[in-house]
Amino acid sequence: MSMRTTGDARDRAQRACVRRASANGSSSGVSPLSSNSSGFGHDRGGKIHGVNAPSLADKIDSLLPQTQCTRCGFASCRPYAEAIAKGAAPINRCAPGGPQLIAGLATLTGQPAQSLDPDCGVHRPLAVARIDEPACIGCTLCIAACPVDAIIGGAKRMHTVLPSLCTGCELCVPPCPVDCIIIEPAAREWTDSDAEAARARFRIRNIRVARAERVAKRSSAPADSDASSRQARVAAAFARARARRAASTAKAE
């Protein structure tokens, strides 16, 4: 029997084993594309490939409400999730999530359930911001403060809050110079889909803000510095020209 025939038989046997394993997995409720604790999985052809298993911080972040309110003492939900995963923060600092979130985090992390830290506020139903539009002066400070782009408007124009996007973080309230922002109960509950959408808008906003800061930094060089640089280049060019003329005159003599 040739080596090729032997190899073909071995390949057929391996594929048969994979099919049997896949059939067993399907009958037991296991997906044919599965992963193990080492972070690898196999497909229907038996090929092994890497699987990006979510980290503990990812799992914690998926439970957080993504209001980005900073009441936990961190800049946003993701840093708080990472701190919990590292054991650097307790699980009871998210007021919007409340007791239900704390119970979920306790189950996930193995930490004992605790009551909400009173320093982080109180748990309450979803509330959203509303702008008293006649009193609004169009300063745009609330727009800059909103972490999820839930406020629209232009400079010196009336602003308004989109209730379906507002997370109730209240970060827009302190910057308002005329106190025209009111926090009032929402007529709905905060859902998992709301949290996913808020996370996506927060990320997009951060990308946009970082890009704007880079552009502003590049364009903020002092004008006198640019003028001095131009003058120095012009002076150097004149000096080179004088040197060439002097060399040509000396050669002619």
Secondary structure by P-SEA (a helix, b strand, c coil): ccaaaaaaaaaaaaaaaaaaaaaaaaaaccccccccccccccccccbbbbbbcccaaaaaaaacccccccccccccaaaaaaaaaaccccccccccccaaaaaaaaaaaccccccccccccccccbbbbbbccccccccccccccccccccccccccbbbbcccccccccccccccccccbbbbbbcccccaaaaaaaaaaaaaaaaaaaaaaaaaaaacccaaaaaaaaaaaaaaaaaaaaaaaaaaaaaac
